């Protein structure tokens, strides 16, 4: 078992609690850790791992296509999509953050981290 990870994957999408955010949209950043039950370290075959490029494409596609109010729900949808698509991924830990969120506090980012197991 080993970990495949992605840091700082970004996409623009239309999520948010206020209706205005759902119209205007926002930039999201995603970090992903996948516990993989594969043998790529022995076989040198990408078929024995999870292709992080494919993970990125999936997360961007799903993140842009779905429209939700909370990033908690977005994180759950993304985790489920990864586990459904990649059979060798046993566990996914995913954090979604919104840079410079619209709030009275001035903060760099706010988000959520979620772990799902097969």
Secondary structure, DSSP 8 states (H G I E B T S, - for coil): -EEEEEEEEEEEE---SSHHHHHH-EEEEEEEEEEE---HHHH--GGGS--HHHHHHHHHHHHHH---S-HHHHHHHHHHHHHHH-TTEEEEEEEEEEET-SSSS--SEEEEEEEEE-
